[in-house]
Amino acid sequence: METPSLDGLRFRAVADVVGGEIAPATLFTYHEDGGGIWGEYSGGAIRRGFLVGTRRGDVLDFRYSQLNTAGETSNGHCVSRVVTLPDGRLRLEESWEWESRDGSGTSAVEQVPDAG
């Protein structure tokens, strides 16, 4: 069973990301159309970030570029697997690496329930 579209869904990190700059204060909004995905994110140490890539089944492959609150820019590559949680929300299990500096790691973001 294929997971639903990510279009318009919002996600937050489940924990601070060691070696990265995202945290539970970072809010991601995803968009999806015809196998393409893109999104924007901000919050915590991130002033503004963007991602763009592809989705094949339950695998996302994208590049990200961001500006942090210290005024530094950075970019990297991420591959995520879309998982459906027991409550029906989606979780993205991520494996990422910086391309503009040293470092890599894993992280997870979970869908934020719609208000109301």
C-alpha positions in Angstrom: 0.0 0.0 0.0 1.4 3.3 -1.0 1.4 6.1 1.5 -0.6 9.3 0.8 0.7 12.4 -0.8 2.9 14.7 1.2 1.3 17.7 -0.5 0.5 20.4 2.1 1.6 18.3 5.0 3.6 19.8 7.9 6.3 18.0 9.8 8.5 18.7 12.9 11.8 17.0 14.0 11.2 14.5 16.8 14.5 15.6 18.5 17.5 17.9 18.1 19.6 16.6 15.3 23.2 15.9 16.3 25.6 17.5 13.6 22.6 19.2 12.0 20.7 22.4 12.6 17.1 21.2 12.8 15.2 20.7 16.0 11.6 20.3 17.2 11.2 24.1 16.7 11.8 23.7 13.0 8.6 23.4 10.9 8.6 21.8 7.4 5.9 22.2 4.8 6.0 19.7 2.0 4.5 19.9 -1.5 4.3 17.1 -4.1 3.2 16.8 -7.7 3.9 14.2 -10.4 6.9 12.6 -8.6 8.5 15.9 -7.6 8.7 17.1 -4.1 9.6 20.5 -2.6 9.3 22.3 0.6 10.2 25.1 2.9 11.2 25.1 6.5 12.1 27.5 9.3 12.3 27.7 13.1 14.9 27.2 15.8 18.4 27.7 14.3 17.0 27.9 10.8 15.9 31.3 9.4 14.9 29.9 6.1 15.4 26.6 4.2 14.2 25.0 1.0 14.3 21.4 -0.3 13.7 20.0 -3.8 13.8 16.5 -5.2 11.9 13.4 -6.2 9.7 10.7 -4.7 9.7 7.1 -6.0 7.2 5.1 -4.0 8.0 5.7 -0.3 11.5 7.0 -0.9 12.3 10.8 -1.1 15.6 11.9 -2.6 16.3 15.6 -2.3 18.8 18.4 -1.9 18.3 21.1 0.8 19.7 24.6 1.1 19.3 26.8 4.2 20.2 30.0 6.0 20.7 29.8 9.8 20.1 32.5 12.4 23.9 33.2 12.5 23.7 34.3 8.8 25.5 31.2 7.5 24.3 29.3 4.4 24.7 25.5 3.9 23.4 22.7 1.7 23.2 19.0 1.6 21.6 15.8 0.4 18.9 13.7 2.1 17.2 10.4 1.4 14.1 9.7 3.4 11.7 6.8 3.8 8.0 7.5 4.3 6.5 5.4 7.2 2.9 5.4 8.4 2.6 5.6 12.2 0.0 3.6 14.1 -2.1 6.8 14.5 -2.1 7.4 10.7 0.3 10.3 10.7 3.4 10.1 8.5 7.1 9.9 9.6 10.1 10.6 7.4 13.1 8.6 8.5 16.1 10.5 7.1 19.7 9.8 6.2 21.4 13.1 5.3 24.8 14.5 4.6 26.2 18.0 4.3 27.6 18.9 0.9 28.9 22.3 1.9 30.8 21.2 5.0 31.7 18.0 6.9 29.1 15.9 8.6 26.3 13.4 8.1 23.7 11.6 10.2 20.2 10.4 10.6 17.0 12.1 11.8 13.3 11.8 11.8 10.4 14.2 11.3 6.8 13.5 12.0 3.6 14.9 10.6 2.0 17.7 12.7 -1.7 17.0 13.1 -4.0 19.6 11.5 -5.4 22.1 13.9 -9.1 21.9 14.6 
